[in-house]
């Protein structure tokens, strides 16, 4: 096989798909920071407030850490995993399940924190403030996603209206 044939073969190889995105890496960095802060708060203020908010923070921090470790491991073995046929589907499925659990756990946290709002506010102010921060952060992220979806929908609807208007004008001429 000549050098020219090898170059032609190298050009014909399709580029590998990347299932990881910059947004996933950014969210994992945010989740890692939130997990570390949550664990530090739980370790420093261990005797205060035995309400479900502590359980919520423990589980949320554990899930965040698991997700960050999962994404770091995927990055570490990305080239060898891409050669397997179902690797991308596995990554997408597991990542979607983790994000779905985080969304549902945030909803549980909202219920628990506002159920007895004043109960832990005085006994566990650091954990209470951190929980409110995480809840409102995720509400803000969800609101931004919904707003982007609505804007995209409006752009598509307006664009299709303009296209149909343009085609009607062309048919009349």
N, C-alpha and C positions, 0 to 999 in steps of 0.2 A: 504494500500500500504506500503510495507516494505521499509526500508532504501536502500536496494540493488536495488529495482525496480526504486526508484527515481534517484539513481546514473546512472543506465543504461539509463533512459529517458534523463537525463542531457547530457550524452555523445552522444545520437542520434540527438540532436538538431543541425542543421547546423549552422555554424558560419555566423554571419550577414555580408553582403557585405558593404564595406566602399567605397563610391564614391568620397570621398575627399582624396587627396593625399598630401604628404609632399611638392610636387612641387606647388600645388595649395595654400597651406598655405604660402610657401615662396614667391610666386608671389603676394599674397594678402598683405604680409608685405611690399614688394617693392612698390606695388600700394598705400598702405597707406602712406608710406614715401613720394612718389612723389605727392600725393594729398595734403598732409600738406604743403610741400614746395611750390607747385603751388599756394595754397590759400594764404600763407604768402606773396609770391611775388606779387600776385594780390592786396592784401590789402595794402601792404606798398607802392607800386608804382602805385597808382590808377589813377593819372592824365596823365600819359604818354601813348602815342601811342594808338590811337583808331582804329588801324587796326584789321583785323579779327583774328590776333594772340591772342588777349585778349579773344575773344569769344572761340577760340580753347582751351585756357588754362582753362577757366571757365568750359566748357563742359567736358573736359578731367578730371579735378579734381573732378567734380560731379560724373562722371561715376566710377572713381576709388573709391571714397568714398562709392558709392552705392554697388559696388562689394565687398569691404571689409566688410561693414555692413552685406551684404547678406551671406558671408562666415562665419562671426562670429555668426550670428543667426543660420545658419545651424549647426555649431558646438555646439551651446547651446542646441538645441532641437534634436540632432542627434538620440538619443536612441528612442524617441517617434515617430520620423518620419520614422525610419527604419521599423516599424511595418506596415506602410501603403504600399499598393502595388505599387503605381505610384510615390512614393517619389523620388526614384533614377532617374527615367526618367525625372521628373520635374527639379531636380538639374542639371542633365547633359544638358538638353535643355536650361535652363536659363543661365547657366554658358557659354555654347557655344555661345548663342546669345550675351552675354556681351563681350566675347572675339572677336567675329566677328565685333561688333560695334567698339571696341577699335582699331582693325586692320584697319578698314575703316577710322576711325577718325584720326589715325596716317598718313594714306595716304593723307587725306585732309590737315593735318598740314604740311606735306612735300610740298604740292603744295602752300599753303598760305605763308609759311616762305621763300620759294625760288622764289615766284612770284615777290615780291618787297623786295629783300634781304636787301638793304641799308635803306629802309624806317624806320623800327623800330629799326635797329641796334644802332643808335645813341640816339633815344628818350627813348627806353625801353631796355637797355642792359641786365638787369637781366632776364627779361622775354624772351628775345631773346636767351640768353645763355641757360636758362633752357629748352626752347623749342628745341633747337638744341641737348641738352643732352638727352632729352626724345626720340626724333626722332632717334638719333644714337644708343641709348640703345635698342630700339625695332628693329632697323635694325640689330643690332648685335645678338639679341635673335633669330630673324627670320633666319639669316645666320647660326647660330649654329644648329637650327632645320633642315634646308635644308641640311647642311653638315652631320648631323647624319643620315638623311634619305638616302642620297647618299651612305654613308659608309655601312649602313645596306643593301641597295640594292646590293652593290658590294660584300659584304660578302655572301649574299644569292645566287647571280649569280655564284660566284666562288665556293661556296659549292656545288651547283647543278652540275656544270661542273665537279668537282672532283668526285662526286657520279656517274655521267654518265660514266666518264672515268673508274672508279673502276668496275662498272657493266659490261662494255664492255670487260675489261681485264678478268673478271671472266667467261664470256660467251665463250671467245676464248679458255680458258683452259679446 
